[in-house]
Amino acid sequence: MKQADVEAVSAIEKRAYPFPWSPGIFRDCLRAGHHCWVLESPGVLLGYGVLSAAAGEAHLLNLCIAPEHQGHGHGRRLLARMMDLARWNRAAQVFLEVRPSNPRAIALYREYGFNEIGLRPNYYPASKGREDAIVMAIELVPPEFDR
């Protein structure tokens, strides 16, 4: 992801979520040096991911496929790339939060090997107050053992 991608990424974010990240949050992630990637097909932005990695762990901050492109394996491909980035940064674990009201995302993370490790009460804004976050994590196997 580059600064020039932020408006297109933000447009997807607005279509995908009722409480989207602002363009400024994406710009801040780029400035902070987070791993910000886009998934493109010729001329079409399909989705994006944002990963923070430091001190032997990583945090998947955002993973999104445009609603009109969901259901074709793009999320799985992008998640695999984010996990590669975590490994390349020598992360032993990756953490994420997901809304309980997002069963497709939960299923994707479980299929990949993430496990539920906790709950953050009132974490996300919701139409009627706040929604909890399910905290998930995965232990990463070093690439030389991942066969």
For each residue, the residues with C-beta under 8 A, 3 or more apart:
1: 5 6 9 26 30 36 37 38 48 50
2: 5 30
3: 6 27 30
4:
5: 1 2 8 9 38 45 48
6: 1 3 9 10 23 26 27 30
7: 10 11 23
8: 5 11 12 45
9: 1 5 6 12 13 26 38 45 48
10: 6 7 13 14 20 21 22 23 26
11: 7 8 14 15
12: 8 9 15 16 45 47 48 64 66
13: 9 10 16 17 20 21 26 62 64
14: 10 11 17 20
15: 11 12 66 67
16: 12 13 20 64 65 66 67
17: 13 14 20 21 64
18: 127
19: 124 125 126
20: 10 13 14 16 17
21: 10 13 17 25 26 62
22: 10 25 26
23: 6 7 10 26 27
24: 27 28
25: 21 22 28 29
26: 1 6 9 10 13 21 22 23 29 30 36 50
27: 3 6 23 24 30 31
28: 24 25 31 32
29: 25 26 32 34 36 50 61
30: 1 2 3 6 26 27 33 34 36
31: 27 28
32: 28 29 52
33: 30
34: 29 30 50 51 52 61
35: 49 50 51 52 53 82 85 89
36: 1 26 29 30 48 49 50
37: 1 48 49 50 51 78 81 82 85
38: 1 5 9 45 46 47 48
39: 45 46 47 48 49 65 74 77 78 81
40: 43 44 45 46
41: 44 46
42:
43: 40
44: 40 41 69
45: 5 8 9 12 38 39 40 48 66
46: 38 39 40 41 65 66 69 74
47: 12 38 39 63 64 65 66 69 74 75 78
48: 1 5 9 12 36 37 38 39 45 62 63 64 78
49: 35 36 37 39 60 62 63 64 78 79 81 82
50: 1 26 29 34 35 36 37 60 61 62 63
51: 34 35 37 58 59 60 61 82 85 86 94
52: 32 34 35 58 59 61
53: 35 57 58 59 85 86 89 91
54: 57 58 89
55:
56: 90 91 92 93
57: 53 54 91 92 93 94 95
58: 51 52 53 54 85 86 89 91 93 94 95
59: 51 52 53 94 95 96
60: 49 50 51 63 79 82 94 95 96
61: 29 34 50 51 52 96
62: 13 21 48 49 50
63: 47 48 49 50 60 75 78 79 82 96 105
64: 12 13 16 17 47 48 49
65: 16 39 46 47 69 70 74 75 78
66: 12 15 16 45 46 47 69 70
67: 15 16 70
68:
69: 44 46 47 65 66 72 74
70: 65 66 67 74 75 104
71:
72: 69
73: 76 77
74: 39 46 47 65 69 70 77 78
75: 47 63 65 70 78 79 105 108
76: 73 79 80 108 111 112
77: 39 73 74 80 81
78: 37 39 47 48 49 63 65 74 75 81 82
79: 49 60 63 75 76 82 83 108 109 112
80: 76 77 83 84 112
81: 37 39 49 77 78 84 85
82: 35 37 49 51 60 63 78 79 85 86 94
83: 79 80 86 87 94 112 138 140
84: 80 81 87 88
85: 35 37 51 53 58 81 82 88 89
86: 51 53 58 82 83 89 91 94 140
87: 83 84 90 91 140 142 143
88: 84 85
89: 35 53 54 58 85 86
90: 56 87
91: 53 56 57 58 86 87 94 140
92: 56 57 139 140
93: 56 57 58 137 138 139 140
94: 51 57 58 59 60 82 83 86 91 114 137 138 140
95: 57 58 59 60 117 135 136 137
96: 59 60 61 63 109 114 135 136 137
97: 120 123 124 133 134 135 136
98: 102 105 106 109 133 134 136
99: 102 105 124 131 133 134
100: 106 131 132 133 134
101: 131
102: 98 99 105 106
103: 106 107
104: 70 107 108
105: 63 75 98 99 102 108 109
106: 98 100 102 103 109 110 134 136
107: 103 104 110 111
108: 75 76 79 104 105 111 112
109: 79 96 98 105 106 112 114 136
110: 106 107 113 114 115
111: 76 107 108
112: 76 79 80 83 108 109 138
113: 110 138
114: 94 96 109 110 136 137 138
115: 110 136 137 138
116: 134 135 136
117: 95 135 136 137
118: 134 135
119: 132 133 134 135
120: 97 123 132 133 135
121: 130 132
122: 129 130 131 132
123: 97 120 130 131 132 133
124: 19 97 99 130 131 132 133
125: 19 130 131
126: 19 129 130 131
127: 18
128:
129: 122 126
130: 121 122 123 124 125 126
131: 99 100 101 122 123 124 125 126
132: 100 119 120 121 122 123 124
133: 97 98 99 100 119 120 123 124
134: 97 98 99 100 106 116 118 119
135: 95 96 97 116 117 118 119 120
136: 95 96 97 98 106 109 114 115 116 117
137: 93 94 95 96 114 115 117
138: 83 93 94 112 113 114 115
139: 92 93
140: 83 86 87 91 92 93 94
141: 145 146
142: 87 145 146
143: 87 146
144:
145: 141 142
146: 141 142 143
147:
